[in-house]
């Protein structure tokens, strides 16, 4: 790498879009607030978690994360 070059990464690096296919419900986020996740809505999660875990930390629109079963998510 040349001196002075700057490496920048995308904000969505390692993230993928998923569609929630479970029933609409209120859940607690990792910070303790309550949010509603809707059936058919699109969210983001990390690709690594989606492919390796039974539960996935999914990012909701306010930027917080909540834990859901991978079986309730569908890849987009």
N, C-alpha and C positions, 0 to 999 in steps of 0.2 A: 504494500500500500504506500502510495506517495505521501510525503509529508504534507500536512495541511488538508488532506482529504477528510471528509466528514461522512460517517456512516449514519444513515437514518433508517428507522424501521417504521413500517406501517402501523397504524393504531389497531388494525384488525389482525395483526400477525398471530398466527396460531389459533385463530377463532373461526368458528363456523356458525352458520345460521341454522336454526332448528325450528320446527313447528311443534307447538304443544298440542297433543291430541287427547290428553286426559280431560276430566270434567273440570269446569270452571270452579275455582275455589280460592279462598283467602289463605295465604301462607305467610310465615314469618321469614324475614330476610336474615342474613348473617349478622346484621347490625341491630336486629330486634324489632324493626318496624314491620307492620303488616301491609301486604300488597295483594291484589287480586290477579291471578293468572287465568287467562281466558282460553277456552278451547279454540283452536285454529289460529291463534296469534303466533307471530314470529318472534323469536328471542335469539340470543347468542350464548354460546358456551365454548369451552376450549375443546379442540379436536382430540387432544390426548385424553382428557377425562371421558369424552363421549365414547371412545373406542376401548377404554380399559376398565371403567368402573360400573358398578351396579347403580350408583347414584351419581348425579352430575350437578355441579354448581352452575346454575343458569343465570345469566345477567338479565335483569328486568329493566324496563325503560328508564327508571330513575337512577340507574347506575349501580344499584346494590345487587347482591347475588343471593339466590335461594336454592335450596337443595331439592331436586326432584328425581324420580325414578327414570332411568334411561328408557324403560319400556313405554313411558308416556311421551316420549319425544320422537320426532320423525325428521330425518335429514332432508334438507332442501337442496 
